[in-house]
Structure formats: structure tokens, C-alpha cells
Amino acid sequence: MSGFEDLRIYKLALEGCRLIYKITIKDPIKRDYSLVDQIKRAVMSIAANIAEAYGRYTIKDRSQFLTYAIGSCNEVVAFLDIIDTIYNINVSQEKEFFLSLGKQIYTFRKVLNR
């Protein structure tokens, strides 16, 4: 039997964690403890909410947690915009990654709701 670990969106969410952790160990971002904490929480929330959705029984519950995951993707994008604005660090590839992931989760949620 396959689990949530086999879902493409879950694997991408884990890849997103790796991307964000890679960004947050760089100077000067690593010293911005509040920003680092917030973006790490948001990126971990994506994977956690996908896993939580998988464990829910009703379509409504699954949909709700996938909606939370989409919101967390948007939150990560906002923090990446902040990093770009404050630190003038180009994070456009990472931003595109999370925008794409959010769209994929949205599509997955739409398919589940049929």
C-alpha cells in the first residue's frame, strides 16, 4: 500500500524544505532569526499539511488541509519576496518553485473533490 510519502506533491514539499534551509544558512539572512524561523515554519507546514490531509477520512477534511498547504506555499512566497526586498538576494527560482507547488497542490485538491 502506498502512503503520502509516495505523493509527488509531498516529495516536492520536502525538496522545498531543502531549498529554504539552504537559503537560511547564508549571510546575512541567517542572523535574521525571526524571518528564518517564520519561513522554516511555513515550509515545514506544507509537507505536514499534505501528510495530515492524507490521513483524513472525508473529502472535506482532506480538502481543508490541502488548502492550508496552499496557504503555506503562499506564505513562503511572501517571505521570499521579503528576502529579495530587504537583502536584495535573487530568490526568483525558489519563488517559482513554490508558486508551481501551490498550483500542483490546488490541482490535486480539485481532483480529490470530484
N, CA, C and O atoms as a GROMACS GRO file, in nm:
protein
  456
    1MET      N    1   0.083  -0.117   0.000
    1MET     CA    2   0.000   0.000   0.000
    1MET      C    3   0.089   0.125   0.000
    1MET      O    4   0.189   0.132   0.072
    2SER      N    5   0.052   0.222  -0.080
    2SER     CA    6   0.131   0.344  -0.085
    2SER      C    7   0.078   0.445   0.015
    2SER      O    8  -0.041   0.446   0.048
    3GLY      N    9   0.165   0.529   0.062
    3GLY     CA   10   0.128   0.630   0.160
    3GLY      C   11   0.154   0.769   0.106
    3GLY      O   12   0.188   0.787  -0.011
    4PHE      N   13   0.138   0.867   0.192
    4PHE     CA   14   0.159   1.004   0.149
    4PHE      C   15   0.301   1.029   0.103
    4PHE      O   16   0.326   1.121   0.024
    5GLU      N   17   0.396   0.947   0.152
    5GLU     CA   18   0.536   0.964   0.110
    5GLU      C   19   0.555   0.941  -0.039
    5GLU      O   20   0.655   0.985  -0.097
    6ASP      N   21   0.462   0.871  -0.102
    6ASP     CA   22   0.469   0.844  -0.246
    6ASP      C   23   0.407   0.954  -0.331
    6ASP      O   24   0.423   0.954  -0.453
    7LEU      N   25   0.336   1.047  -0.268
    7LEU     CA   26   0.274   1.156  -0.344
    7LEU      C   27   0.380   1.250  -0.399
    7LEU      O   28   0.473   1.289  -0.328
    8ARG      N   29   0.364   1.286  -0.524
    8ARG     CA   30   0.458   1.377  -0.589
    8ARG      C   31   0.463   1.511  -0.515
    8ARG      O   32   0.571   1.568  -0.494
    9ILE      N   33   0.346   1.561  -0.475
    9ILE     CA   34   0.343   1.690  -0.407
    9ILE      C   35   0.414   1.685  -0.271
    9ILE      O   36   0.472   1.784  -0.227
   10TYR      N   37   0.408   1.570  -0.206
   10TYR     CA   38   0.479   1.556  -0.078
   10TYR      C   39   0.630   1.557  -0.101
   10TYR      O   40   0.704   1.624  -0.028
   11LYS      N   41   0.676   1.484  -0.203
   11LYS     CA   42   0.819   1.483  -0.235
   11LYS      C   43   0.868   1.623  -0.273
   11LYS      O   44   0.978   1.663  -0.236
   12LEU      N   45   0.785   1.696  -0.347
   12LEU     CA   46   0.821   1.834  -0.383
   12LEU      C   47   0.825   1.923  -0.259
   12LEU      O   48   0.910   2.011  -0.248
   13ALA      N   49   0.732   1.901  -0.166
   13ALA     CA   50   0.732   1.980  -0.043
   13ALA      C   51   0.861   1.958   0.036
   13ALA      O   52   0.917   2.052   0.092
   14LEU      N   53   0.909   1.834   0.038
   14LEU     CA   54   1.036   1.806   0.106
   14LEU      C   55   1.152   1.873   0.033
   14LEU      O   56   1.244   1.924   0.097
   15GLU      N   57   1.148   1.873  -0.099
   15GLU     CA   58   1.251   1.943  -0.176
   15GLU      C   59   1.246   2.093  -0.145
   15GLU      O   60   1.350   2.159  -0.137
   16GLY      N   61   1.126   2.144  -0.127
   16GLY     CA   62   1.111   2.285  -0.090
   16GLY      C   63   1.174   2.315   0.046
   16GLY      O   64   1.233   2.421   0.065
   17CYS      N   65   1.162   2.221   0.139
   17CYS     CA   66   1.228   2.237   0.269
   17CYS      C   67   1.379   2.250   0.251
   17CYS      O   68   1.443   2.336   0.312
   18ARG      N   69   1.434   2.163   0.167
   18ARG     CA   70   1.578   2.168   0.141
   18ARG      C   71   1.618   2.303   0.083
   18ARG      O   72   1.720   2.360   0.123
   19LEU      N   73   1.539   2.354  -0.011
   19LEU     CA   74   1.570   2.483  -0.074
   19LEU      C   75   1.572   2.597   0.029
   19LEU      O   76   1.662   2.680   0.030
   20ILE      N   77   1.471   2.598   0.114
   20ILE     CA   78   1.461   2.706   0.213
   20ILE      C   79   1.572   2.695   0.318
   20ILE      O   80   1.631   2.796   0.356
   21TYR      N   81   1.601   2.575   0.363
   21TYR     CA   82   1.709   2.560   0.461
   21TYR      C   83   1.842   2.604   0.401
   21TYR      O   84   1.927   2.659   0.471
   22LYS      N   85   1.860   2.579   0.272
   22LYS     CA   86   1.984   2.621   0.204
   22LYS      C   87   1.996   2.774   0.201
   22LYS      O   88   2.105   2.829   0.217
   23ILE      N   89   1.883   2.840   0.180
   23ILE     CA   90   1.883   2.987   0.177
   23ILE      C   91   1.909   3.044   0.316
   23ILE      O   92   1.982   3.142   0.330
   24THR      N   93   1.850   2.984   0.417
   24THR     CA   94   1.854   3.044   0.551
   24THR      C   95   1.985   3.023   0.626
   24THR      O   96   2.002   3.075   0.736
   25ILE      N   97   2.078   2.948   0.568
   25ILE     CA   98   2.208   2.934   0.634
   25ILE      C   99   2.310   3.035   0.580
   25ILE      O  100   2.425   3.038   0.623
   26LYS      N  101   2.266   3.117   0.484
   26LYS     CA  102   2.356   3.215   0.423
   26LYS      C  103   2.353   3.347   0.501
   26LYS      O  104   2.252   3.384   0.561
   27ASP      N  105   2.468   3.416   0.497
   27ASP     CA  106   2.473   3.553   0.549
   27ASP      C  107   2.403   3.643   0.449
   27ASP      O  108   2.411   3.614   0.330
   28PRO      N  109   2.338   3.747   0.488
   28PRO     CA  110   2.308   3.792   0.623
   28PRO      C  111   2.175   3.737   0.676
   28PRO      O  112   2.135   3.768   0.788
   29ILE      N  113   2.108   3.656   0.596
   29ILE     CA  114   1.975   3.606   0.634
   29ILE      C  115   1.980   3.526   0.764
   29ILE      O  116   1.890   3.536   0.847
   30LYS      N  117   2.084   3.446   0.781
   30LYS     CA  118   2.088   3.357   0.897
   30LYS      C  119   2.083   3.431   1.030
   30LYS      O  120   2.049   3.373   1.133
   31ARG      N  121   2.117   3.560   1.028
   31ARG     CA  122   2.112   3.639   1.151
   31ARG      C  123   1.976   3.703   1.176
   31ARG      O  124   1.951   3.760   1.282
   32ASP      N  125   1.888   3.692   1.077
   32ASP     CA  126   1.751   3.745   1.091
   32ASP      C  127   1.664   3.632   1.147
   32ASP      O  128   1.589   3.566   1.075
   33TYR      N  129   1.678   3.611   1.278
   33TYR     CA  130   1.619   3.493   1.342
   33TYR      C  131   1.468   3.484   1.325
   33TYR      O  132   1.414   3.375   1.306
   34SER      N  133   1.401   3.596   1.330
   34SER     CA  134   1.255   3.597   1.316
   34SER      C  135   1.214   3.552   1.176
   34SER      O  136   1.125   3.468   1.161
   35LEU      N  137   1.277   3.608   1.075
   35LEU     CA  138   1.247   3.571   0.937
   35LEU      C  139   1.280   3.424   0.911
   35LEU      O  140   1.201   3.353   0.849
   36VAL      N  141   1.395   3.380   0.957
   36VAL     CA  142   1.436   3.241   0.937
   36VAL      C  143   1.336   3.146   1.005
   36VAL      O  144   1.297   3.045   0.947
   37ASP      N  145   1.296   3.179   1.127
   37ASP     CA  146   1.200   3.094   1.198
   37ASP      C  147   1.066   3.089   1.124
   37ASP      O  148   1.008   2.982   1.109
   38GLN      N  149   1.020   3.203   1.080
   38GLN     CA  150   0.889   3.210   1.013
   38GLN      C  151   0.888   3.132   0.881
   38GLN      O  152   0.794   3.058   0.854
   39ILE      N  153   0.991   3.149   0.799
   39ILE     CA  154   0.992   3.082   0.669
   39ILE      C  155   1.011   2.931   0.686
   39ILE      O  156   0.956   2.852   0.609
   40LYS      N  157   1.091   2.892   0.786
   40LYS     CA  158   1.108   2.748   0.812
   40LYS      C  159   0.977   2.685   0.859
   40LYS      O  160   0.943   2.575   0.817
   41ARG      N  161   0.905   2.755   0.945
   41ARG     CA  162   0.776   2.703   0.992
   41ARG      C  163   0.679   2.690   0.875
   41ARG      O  164   0.607   2.590   0.864
   42ALA      N  165   0.677   2.790   0.789
   42ALA     CA  166   0.585   2.788   0.675
   42ALA      C  167   0.617   2.673   0.579
   42ALA      O  168   0.527   2.604   0.531
   43VAL      N  169   0.745   2.654   0.550
   43VAL     CA  170   0.782   2.549   0.455
   43VAL      C  171   0.757   2.410   0.512
   43VAL      O  172   0.717   2.319   0.440
   44MET      N  173   0.781   2.393   0.641
   44MET     CA  174   0.753   2.264   0.703
   44MET      C  175   0.602   2.236   0.707
   44MET      O  176   0.558   2.121   0.700
   45SER      N  177   0.526   2.342   0.718
   45SER     CA  178   0.380   2.330   0.723
   45SER      C  179   0.324   2.274   0.592
   45SER      O  180   0.221   2.206   0.593
   46ILE      N  181   0.389   2.301   0.482
   46ILE     CA  182   0.342   2.248   0.353
   46ILE      C  183   0.342   2.096   0.357
   46ILE      O  184   0.239   2.032   0.332
   47ALA      N  185   0.457   2.038   0.389
   47ALA     CA  186   0.468   1.892   0.394
   47ALA      C  187   0.378   1.833   0.502
   47ALA      O  188   0.314   1.731   0.480
   48ALA      N  189   0.374   1.897   0.618
   48ALA     CA  190   0.293   1.846   0.729
   48ALA      C  191   0.144   1.845   0.695
   48ALA      O  192   0.074   1.751   0.730
   49ASN      N  193   0.097   1.948   0.628
   49ASN     CA  194  -0.045   1.953   0.593
   49ASN      C  195  -0.081   1.855   0.482
   49ASN      O  196  -0.194   1.805   0.479
   50ILE      N  197   0.010   1.828   0.391
   50ILE     CA  198  -0.014   1.724   0.290
   50ILE      C  199  -0.027   1.589   0.360
   50ILE      O  200  -0.117   1.512   0.330
   51ALA      N  201   0.063   1.562   0.454
   51ALA     CA  202   0.057   1.436   0.530
   51ALA      C  203  -0.073   1.429   0.610
   51ALA      O  204  -0.138   1.324   0.615
   52GLU      N  205  -0.110   1.538   0.673
   52GLU     CA  206  -0.233   1.542   0.752
   52GLU      C  207  -0.355   1.518   0.664
   52GLU      O  208  -0.447   1.446   0.702
   53ALA      N  209  -0.356   1.578   0.546
   53ALA     CA  210  -0.468   1.558   0.452
   53ALA      C  211  -0.482   1.411   0.415
   53ALA      O  212  -0.593   1.359   0.405
   54TYR      N  213  -0.370   1.346   0.394
   54TYR     CA  214  -0.372   1.205   0.355
   54TYR      C  215  -0.435   1.118   0.463
   54TYR      O  216  -0.496   1.015   0.432
   55GLY      N  217  -0.420   1.157   0.587
   55GLY     CA  218  -0.473   1.078   0.697
   55GLY      C  219  -0.619   1.106   0.730
   55GLY      O  220  -0.676   1.042   0.819
   56ARG      N  221  -0.679   1.199   0.660
   56ARG     CA  222  -0.819   1.234   0.688
   56ARG      C  223  -0.913   1.147   0.606
   56ARG      O  224  -0.880   1.103   0.496
   57TYR      N  225  -1.030   1.124   0.662
   57TYR     CA  226  -1.126   1.032   0.601
   57TYR      C  227  -1.217   1.101   0.500
   57TYR      O  228  -1.240   1.048   0.391
   58THR      N  229  -1.268   1.218   0.533
   58THR     CA  230  -1.365   1.282   0.444
   58THR      C  231  -1.295   1.372   0.343
   58THR      O  232  -1.186   1.424   0.368
   59ILE      N  233  -1.360   1.388   0.230
   59ILE     CA  234  -1.307   1.476   0.125
   59ILE      C  235  -1.297   1.619   0.178
   59ILE      O  236  -1.202   1.691   0.147
   60LYS      N  237  -1.396   1.660   0.257
   60LYS     CA  238  -1.395   1.795   0.313
   60LYS      C  239  -1.272   1.817   0.401
   60LYS      O  240  -1.207   1.921   0.391
   61ASP      N  241  -1.240   1.720   0.486
   61ASP     CA  242  -1.123   1.732   0.573
   61ASP      C  243  -0.994   1.733   0.491
   61ASP      O  244  -0.905   1.814   0.516
   62ARG      N  245  -0.985   1.643   0.394
   62ARG     CA  246  -0.865   1.640   0.308
   62ARG      C  247  -0.847   1.773   0.237
   62ARG      O  248  -0.737   1.828   0.232
   63SER      N  249  -0.955   1.822   0.183
   63SER     CA  250  -0.952   1.948   0.111
   63SER      C  251  -0.905   2.063   0.200
   63SER      O  252  -0.828   2.150   0.158
   64GLN      N  253  -0.954   2.063   0.325
   64GLN     CA  254  -0.916   2.168   0.419
   64GLN      C  255  -0.765   2.170   0.443
   64GLN      O  256  -0.704   2.277   0.440
   65PHE      N  257  -0.705   2.054   0.466
   65PHE     CA  258  -0.561   2.051   0.493
   65PHE      C  259  -0.479   2.082   0.368
   65PHE      O  260  -0.370   2.140   0.379
   66LEU      N  261  -0.528   2.044   0.252
   66LEU     CA  262  -0.459   2.082   0.128
   66LEU      C  263  -0.469   2.233   0.107
   66LEU      O  264  -0.377   2.295   0.054
   67THR      N  265  -0.581   2.293   0.148
   67THR     CA  266  -0.595   2.439   0.141
   67THR      C  267  -0.492   2.505   0.233
   67THR      O  268  -0.432   2.606   0.197
   68TYR      N  269  -0.472   2.448   0.351
   68TYR     CA  270  -0.369   2.500   0.442
   68TYR      C  271  -0.230   2.491   0.377
   68TYR      O  272  -0.150   2.584   0.389
   69ALA      N  273  -0.203   2.380   0.308
   69ALA     CA  274  -0.074   2.364   0.241
   69ALA      C  275  -0.055   2.470   0.133
   69ALA      O  276   0.055   2.524   0.118
   70ILE      N  277  -0.160   2.500   0.059
   70ILE     CA  278  -0.153   2.606  -0.043
   70ILE      C  279  -0.125   2.740   0.023
   70ILE      O  280  -0.043   2.818  -0.025
   71GLY      N  281  -0.192   2.766   0.134
   71GLY     CA  282  -0.168   2.890   0.208
   71GLY      C  283  -0.024   2.900   0.256
   71GLY      O  284   0.035   3.008   0.253
   72SER      N  285   0.032   2.789   0.299
   72SER     CA  286   0.172   2.789   0.343
   72SER      C  287   0.266   2.813   0.226
   72SER      O  288   0.369   2.879   0.242
   73CYS      N  289   0.232   2.761   0.109
   73CYS     CA  290   0.313   2.792  -0.012
   73CYS      C  291   0.313   2.942  -0.036
   73CYS      O  292   0.418   3.001  -0.064
   74ASN      N  293   0.195   3.003  -0.027
   74ASN     CA  294   0.186   3.147  -0.048
   74ASN      C  295   0.264   3.224   0.058
   74ASN      O  296   0.325   3.327   0.029
   75GLU      N  297   0.263   3.173   0.179
   75GLU     CA  298   0.338   3.236   0.287
   75GLU      C  299   0.488   3.230   0.258
   75GLU      O  300   0.559   3.329   0.279
   76VAL      N  301   0.537   3.117   0.210
   76VAL     CA  302   0.679   3.105   0.174
   76VAL      C  303   0.714   3.203   0.062
   76VAL      O  304   0.819   3.267   0.066
   77VAL      N  305   0.626   3.214  -0.037
   77VAL     CA  306   0.649   3.310  -0.146
   77VAL      C  307   0.660   3.452  -0.090
   77VAL      O  308   0.746   3.529  -0.132
   78ALA      N  309   0.572   3.487   0.003
   78ALA     CA  310   0.578   3.621   0.063
   78ALA      C  311   0.711   3.642   0.136
   78ALA      O  312   0.771   3.750   0.125
   79PHE      N  313   0.757   3.542   0.210
   79PHE     CA  314   0.885   3.555   0.280
   79PHE      C  315   1.001   3.565   0.181
   79PHE      O  316   1.098   3.636   0.206
   80LEU      N  317   0.991   3.494   0.070
   80LEU     CA  318   1.095   3.507  -0.033
   80LEU      C  319   1.095   3.647  -0.093
   80LEU      O  320   1.201   3.702  -0.123
   81ASP      N  321   0.977   3.706  -0.111
   81ASP     CA  322   0.969   3.845  -0.156
   81ASP      C  323   1.035   3.938  -0.055
   81ASP      O  324   1.103   4.034  -0.093
   82ILE      N  325   1.015   3.910   0.072
   82ILE     CA  326   1.077   3.991   0.177
   82ILE      C  327   1.229   3.978   0.171
   82ILE      O  328   1.301   4.077   0.183
   83ILE      N  329   1.278   3.856   0.153
   83ILE     CA  330   1.422   3.834   0.141
   83ILE      C  331   1.478   3.911   0.022
   83ILE      O  332   1.584   3.974   0.031
   84ASP      N  333   1.408   3.905  -0.089
   84ASP     CA  334   1.452   3.977  -0.209
   84ASP      C  335   1.452   4.128  -0.184
   84ASP      O  336   1.546   4.198  -0.224
   85THR      N  337   1.348   4.177  -0.119
   85THR     CA  338   1.335   4.321  -0.095
   85THR      C  339   1.436   4.373   0.007
   85THR      O  340   1.502   4.474  -0.017
   86ILE      N  341   1.448   4.305   0.119
   86ILE     CA  342   1.533   4.354   0.227
   86ILE      C  343   1.681   4.328   0.200
   86ILE      O  344   1.766   4.414   0.223
   87TYR      N  345   1.711   4.208   0.153
   87TYR     CA  346   1.852   4.168   0.138
   87TYR      C  347   1.902   4.172  -0.005
   87TYR      O  348   2.020   4.145  -0.032
   88ASN      N  349   1.812   4.205  -0.098
   88ASN     CA  350   1.849   4.214  -0.239
   88ASN      C  351   1.916   4.085  -0.288
   88ASN      O  352   2.015   4.089  -0.361
   89ILE      N  353   1.860   3.972  -0.246
   89ILE     CA  354   1.909   3.841  -0.286
   89ILE      C  355   1.809   3.783  -0.385
   89ILE      O  356   1.689   3.776  -0.356
   90ASN      N  357   1.857   3.742  -0.499
   90ASN     CA  358   1.769   3.687  -0.602
   90ASN      C  359   1.722   3.547  -0.562
   90ASN      O  360   1.801   3.453  -0.556
   91VAL      N  361   1.594   3.537  -0.535
   91VAL     CA  362   1.533   3.409  -0.499
   91VAL      C  363   1.419   3.376  -0.597
   91VAL      O  364   1.323   3.308  -0.561
   92SER      N  365   1.432   3.424  -0.720
   92SER     CA  366   1.324   3.406  -0.817
   92SER      C  367   1.300   3.259  -0.852
   92SER      O  368   1.185   3.219  -0.872
   93GLN      N  369   1.405   3.179  -0.858
   93GLN     CA  370   1.387   3.036  -0.888
   93GLN      C  371   1.311   2.967  -0.775
   93GLN      O  372   1.222   2.886  -0.800
   94GLU      N  373   1.346   2.999  -0.653
   94GLU     CA  374   1.278   2.940  -0.538
   94GLU      C  375   1.132   2.985  -0.533
   94GLU      O  376   1.043   2.906  -0.502
   95LYS      N  377   1.110   3.112  -0.565
   95LYS     CA  378   0.973   3.164  -0.568
   95LYS      C  379   0.890   3.089  -0.672
   95LYS      O  380   0.777   3.050  -0.645
   96GLU      N  381   0.946   3.070  -0.790
   96GLU     CA  382   0.875   2.996  -0.895
   96GLU      C  383   0.846   2.852  -0.852
   96GLU      O  384   0.740   2.798  -0.883
   97PHE      N  385   0.940   2.792  -0.781
   97PHE     CA  386   0.920   2.655  -0.730
   97PHE      C  387   0.796   2.649  -0.642
   97PHE      O  388   0.712   2.561  -0.659
   98PHE      N  389   0.783   2.744  -0.548
   98PHE     CA  390   0.671   2.740  -0.455
   98PHE      C  391   0.539   2.782  -0.521
   98PHE      O  392   0.433   2.733  -0.483
   99LEU      N  393   0.545   2.872  -0.617
   99LEU     CA  394   0.424   2.905  -0.692
   99LEU      C  395   0.374   2.782  -0.768
   99LEU      O  396   0.254   2.754  -0.772
  100SER      N  397   0.467   2.710  -0.829
  100SER     CA  398   0.432   2.588  -0.902
  100SER      C  399   0.378   2.480  -0.808
  100SER      O  400   0.280   2.413  -0.839
  101LEU      N  401   0.443   2.464  -0.693
  101LEU     CA  402   0.397   2.365  -0.595
  101LEU      C  403   0.256   2.397  -0.549
  101LEU      O  404   0.172   2.307  -0.538
  102GLY      N  405   0.228   2.523  -0.522
  102GLY     CA  406   0.093   2.563  -0.481
  102GLY      C  407  -0.010   2.528  -0.587
  102GLY      O  408  -0.120   2.483  -0.554
  103LYS      N  409   0.024   2.549  -0.713
  103LYS     CA  410  -0.067   2.514  -0.822
  103LYS      C  411  -0.089   2.363  -0.830
  103LYS      O  412  -0.200   2.317  -0.856
  104GLN      N  413   0.016   2.287  -0.807
  104GLN     CA  414   0.004   2.141  -0.812
  104GLN      C  415  -0.081   2.089  -0.696
  104GLN      O  416  -0.160   1.997  -0.714
  105ILE      N  417  -0.066   2.148  -0.579
  105ILE     CA  418  -0.150   2.108  -0.466
  105ILE      C  419  -0.295   2.145  -0.494
  105ILE      O  420  -0.387   2.069  -0.463
  106TYR      N  421  -0.316   2.263  -0.552
  106TYR     CA  422  -0.451   2.307  -0.589
  106TYR      C  423  -0.515   2.207  -0.685
  106TYR      O  424  -0.631   2.169  -0.667
  107THR      N  425  -0.440   2.165  -0.786
  107THR     CA  426  -0.492   2.068  -0.883
  107THR      C  427  -0.522   1.935  -0.817
  107THR      O  428  -0.624   1.873  -0.845
  108PHE      N  429  -0.434   1.892  -0.728
  108PHE     CA  430  -0.455   1.766  -0.655
  108PHE      C  431  -0.584   1.775  -0.572
  108PHE      O  432  -0.663   1.681  -0.568
  109ARG      N  433  -0.604   1.888  -0.506
  109ARG     CA  434  -0.724   1.908  -0.425
  109ARG      C  435  -0.849   1.906  -0.514
  109ARG      O  436  -0.952   1.850  -0.477
  110LYS      N  437  -0.839   1.968  -0.629
  110LYS     CA  438  -0.952   1.971  -0.722
  110LYS      C  439  -0.989   1.831  -0.769
  110LYS      O  440  -1.108   1.797  -0.779
  111VAL      N  441  -0.889   1.750  -0.798
  111VAL     CA  442  -0.912   1.612  -0.843
  111VAL      C  443  -0.977   1.531  -0.729
  111VAL      O  444  -1.069   1.453  -0.754
  112LEU      N  445  -0.931   1.551  -0.607
  112LEU     CA  446  -0.990   1.479  -0.492
  112LEU      C  447  -1.136   1.515  -0.471
  112LEU      O  448  -1.216   1.433  -0.426
  113ASN      N  449  -1.170   1.639  -0.502
  113ASN     CA  450  -1.306   1.687  -0.477
  113ASN      C  451  -1.406   1.641  -0.583
  113ASN      O  452  -1.526   1.668  -0.569
  114ARG      N  453  -1.361   1.575  -0.686
  114ARG     CA  454  -1.454   1.528  -0.790
  114ARG      C  455  -1.535   1.412  -0.742
  114ARG      O  456  -1.618   1.361  -0.817
   0.00000   0.00000   0.00000
